[in-house]
């Protein structure tokens, strides 16, 4: 979004404002990079903990999905029928466009 804003400024030929926006963008990117590096260097254990938290959440979510969707043949039929309907409709849209 910021790139589109800066590109639209270049069309207006306002060089001072354009250079100020570019300088601000570089400064904010540098501050974010430096703060991330400081966080990783000082607290090195935060990244493995974050990965463990994300992966355990994903495993719990997958177990819930398996329990709900694959517990009954009715759910499996609904999922397969939904996929078939999507395929048929997408083919129908391709025919209409041609």
C-alpha positions, 0 to 999 in steps of 0.5 A, a space after each residue: 500500500 505504501 509503495 502505491 502511495 509513493 508511486 502516485 506521489 512520483 506522478 505529481 513531481 513533488 520531489 521533496 515530499 517523495 524523498 521524505 516519505 522514502 527516508 521515513 520508510 527506510 527509517 521504519 524498516 531499519 528500526 523494525 529490523 534492529 528491534 527484531 535482531 535485539 529481541 533474538 540476541 537477548 532472548 534467544 529462547 523466544 523463537 523456539 517457544 513461539 514455534 512450539 506454541 504454533 505447532 502445538 496449536 496446529 496439531 490440536 486444530 488438525 485433531 479437532 478437524 479430523 474428529 469432526 469431519 471424519 467421524 461420520 460418513 455423512 460429513 465425508 459425503 458432504 465434503 466430496 459433494 461440495 468439491 464436485 459442485 465446485 468443479 462443475 461450476 468452475 467448468 461452467 464458468 470457463 465455458 461461459 467466458 470462452 
